[in-house]
Amino acid sequence: MNLKYFALFILLVAHAALAGPRPTVAIMDLQCQGLSAADAVIVTDRLLSELGKAGTYDIVERTRRDEILKEQGFTMTGACDQTSCLIEAGKMLSASKMVGGSIGKFGQAWVVNLRLVDVTTGKIDKTVDRDFTGPQESLLLLMREAAGELVDKDILLPEEKALLETGRKDIEKIETEYAQSQQQTKLLNRKRSPRPRPDDCKKSHTRPNSTPKSRRRNAGSG
């Protein structure tokens, strides 16, 4: 029995050695509108945590990230959510990939935009765009879904998918109602706009001086 466990251990070690080290990913604080600074940190940390659980990347913890960037003299004005800023920070952190983006509140909807950037090539490997209606706490579940999409893994439970789907149906309902209201407004404007009267049409086609040129010449010669 001990030999079997030993052989299994050797196989696991060999598999890990052949697989090689995992790439490293770091996340810059998400640009959040409609959230307090403390809540924005919580949402960003949840995304980082879910990426770590997915097992695709080694992650750079927030405190370590801040220490390294401070040592390197990294400075920025505003949020670091642009690709150029993510690449610059990623090089200082020796990260293979960087994640950045934004979360905002538009009406009743939460709007989430994330991107996964390859630090070496400078290309955007993956983007995640999500619209969702629901309480602020739902953003934590949305970060879990976003992490799965960034690593191409389905990590949501069926009940979690159902909850997010409800929020998306609410978005579709709002969009449909808005489109219908816009259409009704156009129809009302058409009905209210004055139509040209027949007399106006005749006047618009009447020349200011309809006297033939020949008559005008005879009148001038007399």
C-alpha positions in Angstrom: 0.0 0.0 0.0 2.8 2.4 0.9 4.4 1.7 -2.5 1.2 2.7 -4.3 1.1 6.0 -2.5 4.8 6.6 -3.1 4.3 5.9 -6.8 1.3 8.2 -7.0 3.4 10.9 -5.3 6.2 10.5 -7.9 3.7 10.8 -10.7 2.3 14.0 -9.3 5.7 15.5 -8.9 6.7 14.5 -12.4 3.5 16.0 -13.9 4.1 19.3 -12.1 7.7 19.4 -13.3 6.7 18.7 -16.9 3.9 21.3 -16.7 6.4 24.0 -15.7 5.7 27.2 -13.8 2.4 28.9 -14.3 2.3 32.4 -15.7 1.8 35.2 -13.3 -1.1 37.7 -13.3 -1.6 40.9 -11.4 -4.7 43.2 -11.2 -4.6 46.9 -11.0 -7.4 48.5 -9.0 -10.6 48.7 -11.1 -11.9 52.1 -11.9 -15.3 52.1 -10.1 -18.1 54.6 -10.3 -21.1 54.2 -8.0 -18.9 52.5 -5.4 -17.0 53.8 -2.4 -13.2 53.4 -2.4 -13.5 50.6 0.2 -16.1 48.7 -1.9 -14.0 49.1 -5.0 -11.1 47.4 -3.2 -13.3 44.5 -2.1 -14.6 43.9 -5.7 -11.0 44.0 -7.1 -9.8 41.6 -4.5 -12.7 39.2 -5.2 -11.7 39.2 -8.9 -8.1 38.5 -7.9 -9.1 35.7 -5.5 -11.3 34.0 -8.1 -8.5 34.1 -10.7 -6.2 32.4 -8.2 -8.8 29.7 -7.4 -9.2 28.9 -11.1 -5.6 27.5 -11.0 -4.5 29.0 -14.4 -2.2 31.7 -13.0 0.0 32.5 -10.0 -1.3 35.8 -8.7 0.5 38.9 -7.3 -1.2 39.9 -4.1 -2.2 43.5 -3.6 0.2 44.3 -0.8 3.1 42.8 -2.8 2.0 44.6 -5.9 2.0 48.0 -4.1 5.4 47.3 -2.5 7.1 46.5 -5.8 5.5 49.4 -7.7 6.5 51.8 -4.9 10.1 50.5 -5.0 10.2 50.9 -8.8 9.0 54.5 -8.5 5.8 53.8 -10.5 3.5 56.8 -10.5 0.2 57.4 -12.2 -2.6 59.9 -12.3 -6.0 58.4 -11.9 -6.8 54.7 -12.5 -4.4 52.4 -14.3 -7.0 50.9 -16.7 -5.5 51.7 -20.1 -3.4 49.1 -21.9 -0.2 51.1 -21.9 -0.4 51.6 -18.1 -1.1 47.9 -17.5 1.9 46.9 -19.6 4.2 49.3 -17.8 3.1 48.1 -14.4 3.2 44.5 -15.6 6.9 44.8 -16.6 7.7 46.2 -13.1 5.9 43.3 -11.5 7.5 40.7 -13.7 3.9 39.5 -14.6 3.0 37.7 -17.7 -0.6 39.0 -17.8 -2.3 42.1 -16.4 -6.0 42.7 -15.7 -7.6 46.1 -15.7 -11.0 47.7 -16.3 -13.9 49.5 -14.9 -17.2 49.1 -13.1 -19.9 51.7 -13.4 -23.6 52.3 -12.6 -25.8 53.4 -15.5 -29.4 53.9 -14.4 -30.4 50.7 -12.8 -27.6 48.6 -14.5 -24.1 47.7 -13.4 -21.7 47.9 -16.4 -18.5 45.9 -16.1 -15.6 46.1 -18.6 -12.5 44.0 -18.1 -9.5 43.2 -20.2 -6.6 40.7 -19.9 -3.4 42.1 -21.5 -0.3 40.1 -22.4 2.6 42.1 -21.0 5.2 40.8 -23.6 3.2 41.3 -26.8 1.1 44.2 -25.6 -2.0 42.6 -27.1 -5.4 42.2 -25.4 -5.9 38.5 -24.9 -9.5 38.6 -23.6 -12.2 41.1 -22.9 -15.2 40.7 -20.6 -18.2 43.1 -21.0 -21.2 42.5 -18.8 -24.4 44.4 -18.0 -26.4 43.4 -14.9 -29.2 44.7 -12.7 -29.3 43.8 -9.0 -28.0 44.8 -5.6 -24.4 45.9 -5.2 -23.6 42.5 -3.6 -24.2 40.8 -6.9 -21.0 42.3 -8.2 -19.1 39.7 -6.1 -20.8 37.0 -8.1 -20.2 38.9 -11.3 -16.5 39.0 -10.6 -16.5 35.2 -10.1 -18.1 34.8 -13.5 -15.7 37.3 -15.1 -12.7 35.4 -13.6 -13.9 32.2 -15.2 -14.3 33.8 -18.6 -10.8 35.4 -18.4 -9.3 31.9 -18.0 -11.8 30.1 -20.3 -13.3 28.0 -17.5 -16.9 27.5 -16.4 -16.7 28.0 -12.6 -20.2 29.0 -11.8 -22.7 26.8 -10.0 -26.1 26.3 -11.7 -27.8 28.4 -9.0 -25.3 31.2 -9.5 -25.9 31.1 -13.3 -29.6 31.4 -12.7 -29.2 34.4 -10.5 -27.1 36.3 -13.0 -29.5 35.3 -15.8 -32.3 36.9 -13.9 -30.4 40.1 -13.8 -29.6 40.0 -17.5 -33.3 39.4 -18.3 -34.1 42.6 -16.4 -31.6 44.4 -18.5 -33.3 43.1 -21.7 -36.7 44.2 -20.4 -35.4 47.7 -19.7 -33.9 48.0 -23.1 -37.1 46.7 -24.8 -39.2 49.2 -22.9 -36.8 52.0 -23.7 -36.9 51.2 -27.4 -40.7 51.0 -27.4 -40.9 54.4 -25.7 -38.6 55.9 -28.2 -40.7 54.6 -31.1 -43.9 55.9 -29.5 -42.3 59.3 -29.1 -41.4 59.4 -32.8 -44.9 58.5 -33.8 -46.4 61.2 -31.6 -44.0 63.8 -33.1 -45.0 62.8 -36.6 -48.7 63.2 -35.7 -48.1 66.6 -34.1 -46.0 68.1 -36.9 -48.2 70.4 -39.1 -48.9 69.1 -42.6 -48.7 71.6 -45.6 -52.1 72.9 -46.7 -53.1 72.6 -50.4 -53.0 76.5 -50.8 -49.4 76.5 -49.5 -48.4 73.9 -52.1 -50.0 76.0 -54.9 -48.2 79.1 -53.7 -44.9 77.3 -53.5 -45.2 76.3 -57.2 -46.4 79.8 -58.4 -43.7 81.9 -60.0 -43.4 85.5 -58.8 -43.8 86.8 -62.4 -45.6 84.5 -64.8 -45.8 87.0 -67.8 -44.2 85.4 -70.9 -41.0 87.0 -72.1 -42.5 87.9 -75.5 -45.2 89.9 -73.9 -42.8 91.7 -71.7 -40.7 92.6 -74.7 -43.7 94.1 -76.6 -44.8 96.1 -73.6 -41.3 97.5 -73.4 -41.1 98.5 -77.1 -44.4 100.4 -76.9 
